[in-house]
């Protein structure tokens, strides 16, 4: 139960939950797009993604100076179920709808 509790602990922060929903909905995304979608500075989003990465929830890859994040492949049934819930259950939330709208309009200065 420790691993399951740790997973829920990561998602207990509203910013990280919003990031997880965006990544579940859109797949791999550059941190600059995620920051614009949430209306937060890059450094804050990077810090939250670092916590998610440390827990094994997300994976990252570097392309030049840009970091791209995606949800890690589910290792357990709970993670598969949560991923589906993040993708299908929370996208109707008003905050998430706003995040998704901003994400569609986001641009990176590459």
Secondary structure, 3 states (H helix, E strand, C coil): CHHHHHHHHHHCCHHHHHHHHHHHHHCCEEHHHHHHHHCCCHHHHHHHHHHHHHCCCEEEEEECCEEEEEECCCCCHHHHHHHHHHHHCCCCCHHHHHHHHHHHHCCCCC
